[in-house]
Amino acid sequence: MIVLAALFFVPYILPESAQPVAVRTLIFAIMAVGWNLMSGFGGMFSFGHAVFFGVGAYTDAYLLTAFGVSPWLSMIIGAVLSAGVGLTIAYFCLRYKLAGSYFALATFAFAQMFYLLSQNLGFLNKTDGINVPLLPQESWAMLQFDQDSKLYFWIPLVILGLAMAATIYFAHSRAGQFAQAIRDDATAAESLGIKVMKYRLITVAMSCAITAVAGAYYSQYYLFVGPDQAFGIHVSTDAIIPAVIGGVGTIWGPLIGAAVVGPLSELIAHLLRNPPPFLEFLQGTSGLDVAVYAALLIVIVIFLPKGIYGTIRERMRK
Protein backbone atom coordinates (compact mmCIF):
# COMPACT_ATOMS: atom_id res chain seq x y z
CA MET A 1 0.00 0.00 0.00
CA ILE A 2 3.04 2.27 0.36
CA VAL A 3 3.38 2.09 -3.43
CA LEU A 4 -0.21 3.29 -3.90
CA ALA A 5 0.37 6.10 -1.40
CA ALA A 6 3.44 7.17 -3.39
CA LEU A 7 1.33 7.30 -6.55
CA PHE A 8 -0.66 10.11 -4.92
CA PHE A 9 2.09 12.52 -6.02
CA VAL A 10 2.14 11.37 -9.66
CA PRO A 11 -0.16 14.21 -10.92
CA TYR A 12 2.39 16.75 -9.64
CA ILE A 13 5.14 15.11 -11.70
CA LEU A 14 3.37 14.25 -14.96
CA PRO A 15 2.65 16.91 -17.57
CA GLU A 16 -1.03 17.75 -17.97
CA SER A 17 -1.12 16.05 -21.39
CA ALA A 18 -0.16 12.74 -19.76
CA GLN A 19 -3.00 12.71 -17.22
CA PRO A 20 -5.49 10.89 -19.50
CA VAL A 21 -2.94 8.10 -19.99
CA ALA A 22 -2.43 7.88 -16.22
CA VAL A 23 -6.17 7.70 -15.57
CA ARG A 24 -6.63 5.06 -18.26
CA THR A 25 -3.80 3.06 -16.69
CA LEU A 26 -5.59 3.14 -13.33
CA ILE A 27 -8.81 1.94 -14.97
CA PHE A 28 -6.84 -0.92 -16.58
CA ALA A 29 -5.38 -1.75 -13.17
CA ILE A 30 -8.80 -1.92 -11.48
CA MET A 31 -10.11 -4.14 -14.29
CA ALA A 32 -7.05 -6.39 -14.04
CA VAL A 33 -7.43 -6.73 -10.26
CA GLY A 34 -11.06 -7.77 -10.79
CA TRP A 35 -10.19 -10.26 -13.53
CA ASN A 36 -7.32 -11.69 -11.49
CA LEU A 37 -9.65 -12.53 -8.61
CA MET A 38 -11.78 -14.81 -10.80
CA SER A 39 -9.16 -16.16 -13.15
CA GLY A 40 -6.01 -16.01 -11.02
CA PHE A 41 -7.17 -16.85 -7.51
CA GLY A 42 -10.36 -18.63 -8.58
CA GLY A 43 -8.91 -20.51 -11.55
CA MET A 44 -11.91 -19.69 -13.78
CA PHE A 45 -10.44 -18.10 -16.91
CA SER A 46 -12.78 -15.42 -18.18
CA PHE A 47 -12.64 -14.05 -21.70
CA GLY A 48 -15.84 -12.06 -21.21
CA HIS A 49 -15.11 -9.56 -18.47
CA ALA A 50 -16.46 -6.90 -20.79
CA VAL A 51 -19.90 -8.01 -19.56
CA PHE A 52 -19.21 -6.83 -16.02
CA PHE A 53 -17.36 -3.69 -17.08
CA GLY A 54 -20.20 -2.81 -19.46
CA VAL A 55 -22.94 -3.39 -16.89
CA GLY A 56 -21.20 -0.96 -14.56
CA ALA A 57 -20.62 1.59 -17.31
CA TYR A 58 -24.17 1.52 -18.65
CA THR A 59 -25.72 1.48 -15.17
CA ASP A 60 -23.88 4.67 -14.28
CA ALA A 61 -24.66 6.47 -17.55
CA TYR A 62 -28.31 5.38 -17.67
CA LEU A 63 -29.21 6.15 -14.05
CA LEU A 64 -27.55 9.56 -14.25
CA THR A 65 -29.13 10.65 -17.54
CA ALA A 66 -32.58 9.14 -16.93
CA PHE A 67 -33.04 9.75 -13.19
CA GLY A 68 -30.22 12.07 -12.10
CA VAL A 69 -28.74 9.45 -9.76
CA SER A 70 -25.33 10.36 -8.36
CA PRO A 71 -22.45 8.33 -9.86
CA TRP A 72 -21.33 7.40 -6.35
CA LEU A 73 -24.60 5.54 -5.85
CA SER A 74 -24.58 4.24 -9.42
CA MET A 75 -21.20 2.61 -8.80
CA ILE A 76 -22.69 0.60 -5.95
CA ILE A 77 -25.82 -0.30 -7.91
CA GLY A 78 -23.72 -1.26 -10.94
CA ALA A 79 -21.44 -3.40 -8.77
CA VAL A 80 -24.45 -5.25 -7.31
CA LEU A 81 -26.06 -5.75 -10.74
CA SER A 82 -22.78 -6.92 -12.23
CA ALA A 83 -22.23 -9.36 -9.36
CA GLY A 84 -25.74 -10.70 -9.98
CA VAL A 85 -25.06 -11.13 -13.69
CA GLY A 86 -21.73 -12.81 -12.95
CA LEU A 87 -23.27 -15.16 -10.41
CA THR A 88 -25.97 -16.18 -12.89
CA ILE A 89 -23.48 -16.84 -15.68
CA ALA A 90 -21.03 -18.67 -13.41
CA TYR A 91 -23.73 -20.75 -11.73
CA PHE A 92 -25.05 -22.18 -14.98
CA CYS A 93 -21.54 -22.71 -16.38
CA LEU A 94 -20.41 -24.53 -13.25
CA ARG A 95 -23.72 -26.33 -12.84
CA TYR A 96 -23.27 -27.90 -16.26
CA LYS A 97 -19.58 -28.67 -15.68
CA LEU A 98 -18.11 -26.10 -18.07
CA ALA A 99 -14.47 -25.71 -17.12
CA GLY A 100 -11.19 -24.57 -18.65
CA SER A 101 -11.49 -23.48 -22.27
CA TYR A 102 -15.23 -24.24 -22.26
CA PHE A 103 -15.80 -21.81 -19.39
CA ALA A 104 -13.71 -19.18 -21.20
CA LEU A 105 -15.72 -19.63 -24.39
CA ALA A 106 -18.98 -19.39 -22.45
CA THR A 107 -17.96 -16.06 -20.91
CA PHE A 108 -16.92 -14.81 -24.35
CA ALA A 109 -20.33 -15.83 -25.74
CA PHE A 110 -22.13 -13.90 -23.00
CA ALA A 111 -19.99 -10.84 -23.71
CA GLN A 112 -21.02 -10.97 -27.36
CA MET A 113 -24.65 -11.42 -26.37
CA PHE A 114 -24.54 -8.30 -24.19
CA TYR A 115 -22.78 -6.45 -27.01
CA LEU A 116 -25.62 -7.27 -29.40
CA LEU A 117 -28.27 -6.45 -26.80
CA SER A 118 -26.79 -3.01 -26.14
CA GLN A 119 -26.89 -2.29 -29.88
CA ASN A 120 -30.61 -3.03 -30.04
CA LEU A 121 -32.09 -1.77 -26.75
CA GLY A 122 -33.86 1.54 -27.21
CA PHE A 123 -33.48 2.79 -23.62
CA LEU A 124 -29.70 2.43 -24.05
CA ASN A 125 -29.82 4.47 -27.31
CA LYS A 126 -28.79 1.42 -29.34
CA THR A 127 -25.58 2.00 -31.33
CA ASP A 128 -25.53 5.73 -30.48
CA GLY A 129 -24.68 5.04 -26.85
CA ILE A 130 -25.30 7.38 -23.92
CA ASN A 131 -23.72 10.80 -23.53
CA VAL A 132 -23.30 11.97 -19.95
CA PRO A 133 -24.16 15.69 -19.83
CA LEU A 134 -21.28 18.03 -19.04
CA LEU A 135 -22.11 20.31 -16.10
CA PRO A 136 -21.24 24.02 -16.20
CA GLN A 137 -19.60 23.84 -12.76
CA GLU A 138 -17.73 21.33 -10.62
CA SER A 139 -19.81 18.86 -8.65
CA TRP A 140 -18.63 16.25 -6.16
CA ALA A 141 -22.07 14.68 -6.17
CA MET A 142 -21.97 14.19 -9.94
CA LEU A 143 -18.26 13.40 -10.05
CA GLN A 144 -17.40 16.21 -12.45
CA PHE A 145 -14.48 18.59 -12.01
CA ASP A 146 -12.33 20.94 -14.08
CA GLN A 147 -10.69 19.13 -16.97
CA ASP A 148 -7.21 19.37 -15.44
CA SER A 149 -8.34 18.48 -11.90
CA LYS A 150 -6.08 16.02 -10.08
CA LEU A 151 -9.19 14.46 -8.56
CA TYR A 152 -9.73 12.56 -11.80
CA PHE A 153 -6.51 10.70 -10.96
CA TRP A 154 -6.89 10.46 -7.20
CA ILE A 155 -10.41 8.99 -7.22
CA PRO A 156 -9.56 5.88 -9.32
CA LEU A 157 -6.34 5.59 -7.29
CA VAL A 158 -8.44 5.28 -4.13
CA ILE A 159 -10.73 2.77 -5.88
CA LEU A 160 -7.66 0.78 -6.90
CA GLY A 161 -6.37 0.89 -3.32
CA LEU A 162 -9.71 -0.46 -2.05
CA ALA A 163 -9.68 -3.19 -4.73
CA MET A 164 -6.14 -4.17 -3.74
CA ALA A 165 -7.10 -4.22 -0.06
CA ALA A 166 -10.07 -6.45 -0.86
CA THR A 167 -7.80 -8.77 -2.84
CA ILE A 168 -5.25 -9.01 -0.01
CA TYR A 169 -7.99 -9.68 2.53
CA PHE A 170 -9.63 -12.27 0.31
CA ALA A 171 -6.35 -14.05 -0.50
CA HIS A 172 -5.64 -14.56 3.20
CA SER A 173 -9.22 -15.20 4.31
CA ARG A 174 -10.84 -18.59 4.82
CA ALA A 175 -12.92 -18.12 1.65
CA GLY A 176 -9.86 -17.13 -0.35
CA GLN A 177 -7.82 -20.07 0.87
CA PHE A 178 -10.66 -22.42 -0.05
CA ALA A 179 -10.99 -20.77 -3.49
CA GLN A 180 -7.29 -21.30 -4.17
CA ALA A 181 -7.49 -24.91 -2.97
CA ILE A 182 -10.38 -25.46 -5.40
CA ARG A 183 -8.36 -23.83 -8.18
CA ASP A 184 -5.46 -26.20 -7.56
CA ASP A 185 -7.56 -29.37 -7.28
CA ALA A 186 -11.35 -29.13 -7.16
CA THR A 187 -11.84 -32.86 -6.63
CA ALA A 188 -9.48 -33.02 -3.67
CA ALA A 189 -11.02 -29.87 -2.16
CA GLU A 190 -14.53 -31.31 -2.47
CA SER A 191 -13.41 -34.57 -0.87
CA LEU A 192 -12.26 -32.53 2.16
CA GLY A 193 -15.74 -31.05 2.54
CA ILE A 194 -15.13 -27.68 0.86
CA LYS A 195 -18.24 -26.39 -0.89
CA VAL A 196 -16.83 -25.87 -4.37
CA MET A 197 -19.79 -24.01 -5.88
CA LYS A 198 -20.15 -21.65 -2.90
CA TYR A 199 -16.56 -20.42 -2.83
CA ARG A 200 -16.28 -20.16 -6.58
CA LEU A 201 -19.38 -17.97 -6.66
CA ILE A 202 -18.02 -15.76 -3.87
CA THR A 203 -14.88 -15.22 -5.95
CA VAL A 204 -16.94 -14.45 -9.06
CA ALA A 205 -19.13 -11.92 -7.23
CA MET A 206 -16.12 -9.98 -5.92
CA SER A 207 -14.45 -10.03 -9.33
CA CYS A 208 -17.53 -8.74 -11.15
CA ALA A 209 -18.24 -6.00 -8.61
CA ILE A 210 -14.71 -4.57 -8.82
CA THR A 211 -14.77 -4.66 -12.63
CA ALA A 212 -18.15 -2.88 -12.68
CA VAL A 213 -16.79 0.00 -10.60
CA ALA A 214 -14.05 0.46 -13.21
CA GLY A 215 -16.77 0.63 -15.87
CA ALA A 216 -18.79 3.19 -13.93
CA TYR A 217 -15.77 5.42 -13.51
CA TYR A 218 -14.97 5.06 -17.21
CA SER A 219 -18.41 6.50 -18.07
CA GLN A 220 -17.89 9.43 -15.75
CA TYR A 221 -14.40 10.24 -16.96
CA TYR A 222 -15.10 10.02 -20.69
CA LEU A 223 -18.74 11.21 -20.38
CA PHE A 224 -19.83 8.61 -22.91
CA VAL A 225 -20.44 4.91 -23.20
CA GLY A 226 -21.53 2.86 -26.22
CA PRO A 227 -21.62 -0.82 -27.16
CA ASP A 228 -17.99 -0.85 -28.33
CA GLN A 229 -16.68 0.99 -25.28
CA ALA A 230 -18.66 -1.19 -22.86
CA PHE A 231 -18.85 -4.67 -24.36
CA GLY A 232 -16.26 -4.71 -27.16
CA ILE A 233 -13.77 -7.57 -27.33
CA HIS A 234 -10.92 -5.17 -26.55
CA VAL A 235 -12.49 -4.45 -23.15
CA SER A 236 -11.98 -8.05 -22.06
CA THR A 237 -8.40 -8.05 -23.32
CA ASP A 238 -7.77 -4.76 -21.49
CA ALA A 239 -8.58 -6.64 -18.28
CA ILE A 240 -6.58 -9.76 -19.17
CA ILE A 241 -3.33 -8.35 -20.58
CA PRO A 242 -2.16 -6.35 -17.50
CA ALA A 243 -2.79 -9.35 -15.21
CA VAL A 244 -0.97 -11.75 -17.55
CA ILE A 245 1.97 -9.40 -18.07
CA GLY A 246 2.25 -8.68 -14.35
CA GLY A 247 1.58 -12.17 -13.05
CA VAL A 248 -1.69 -14.11 -12.86
CA GLY A 249 -2.67 -15.29 -9.39
CA THR A 250 -0.45 -12.77 -7.61
CA ILE A 251 -1.58 -9.79 -5.58
CA TRP A 252 0.70 -7.17 -7.12
CA GLY A 253 0.94 -8.59 -10.65
CA PRO A 254 -2.08 -6.73 -12.10
CA LEU A 255 -0.84 -3.41 -10.74
CA ILE A 256 2.65 -3.89 -12.19
CA GLY A 257 1.23 -5.15 -15.48
CA ALA A 258 -1.06 -2.13 -15.82
CA ALA A 259 1.86 0.21 -15.07
CA VAL A 260 3.72 -1.35 -18.01
CA VAL A 261 0.86 -1.89 -20.47
CA GLY A 262 -1.02 1.37 -19.84
CA PRO A 263 1.67 3.82 -21.02
CA LEU A 264 3.35 1.38 -23.43
CA SER A 265 1.01 1.76 -26.40
CA GLU A 266 1.01 5.55 -26.01
CA LEU A 267 4.81 5.69 -25.84
CA ILE A 268 5.17 3.52 -28.94
CA ALA A 269 2.64 5.60 -30.88
CA HIS A 270 4.42 8.83 -29.83
CA LEU A 271 7.82 7.40 -30.83
CA LEU A 272 6.56 6.39 -34.27
CA ARG A 273 4.82 9.74 -34.78
CA ASN A 274 8.02 11.59 -33.89
CA PRO A 275 10.82 9.08 -34.59
CA PRO A 276 14.52 9.86 -34.17
CA PRO A 277 16.41 10.54 -37.44
CA PHE A 278 17.55 6.94 -37.95
CA LEU A 279 13.91 5.72 -37.77
CA GLU A 280 12.28 8.41 -39.91
CA PHE A 281 11.53 5.86 -42.63
CA LEU A 282 8.94 4.32 -40.25
CA GLN A 283 6.97 7.54 -39.84
CA GLY A 284 3.44 7.36 -41.18
CA THR A 285 3.36 3.57 -41.55
CA SER A 286 -0.23 2.56 -40.79
CA GLY A 287 -0.73 0.04 -37.99
CA LEU A 288 2.96 -0.21 -37.15
CA ASP A 289 2.43 0.99 -33.56
CA VAL A 290 -0.04 -1.84 -32.93
CA ALA A 291 2.35 -4.39 -34.42
CA VAL A 292 5.28 -3.16 -32.30
CA TYR A 293 3.08 -3.11 -29.18
CA ALA A 294 1.94 -6.69 -29.82
CA ALA A 295 5.52 -7.84 -30.49
CA LEU A 296 6.74 -6.34 -27.20
CA LEU A 297 3.96 -8.10 -25.28
CA ILE A 298 4.91 -11.40 -26.93
CA VAL A 299 8.56 -10.90 -25.94
CA ILE A 300 7.55 -10.22 -22.33
CA VAL A 301 5.39 -13.35 -22.21
CA ILE A 302 8.16 -15.52 -23.74
CA PHE A 303 10.95 -14.37 -21.43
CA LEU A 304 8.75 -13.86 -18.35
CA PRO A 305 6.23 -16.73 -18.63
CA LYS A 306 4.79 -16.11 -15.16
CA GLY A 307 4.58 -12.37 -15.67
CA ILE A 308 6.95 -9.68 -14.47
CA TYR A 309 6.13 -9.90 -10.77
CA GLY A 310 5.47 -13.65 -10.83
CA THR A 311 8.82 -14.45 -12.46
CA ILE A 312 10.82 -12.10 -10.22
CA ARG A 313 9.14 -13.55 -7.11
CA GLU A 314 9.89 -17.08 -8.21
CA ARG A 315 13.58 -16.33 -8.92
CA MET A 316 13.99 -14.56 -5.58
CA ARG A 317 12.61 -17.59 -3.76
CA LYS A 318 15.21 -19.78 -5.48
Buried (B, 14 or more C-beta within 10 A) or exposed (E): EEEBEEBBEBBEEBEEEBBBBBBBBBBBBBBBBBBBBBBBBBBBBBBBBBBBBBBBBBBBBBBBBEEEBBBBEBBBBBBBBBBBBBBEBBBEBBEEEBBEEEBBBBBBEBBBEBBEEBBEEEEBBEEEBBEBEEEEEEEEEBBBBEEEBBBBBBBBBEBBBBBBEBBBEBBEEEBBBBBBBBBEEBEEBBEEEBEBEEBBBBBBBBBBBBBBBBBBBBBBBBBBBBBBBBBBBEBBBBBBBBBBBBBBBBBBBBBBBBBBBBBBBBEBBEBBEEBEEEEEEEEEEEEBBEEBBEEBBEEBBEEBEBBBBBBBBBEEEE
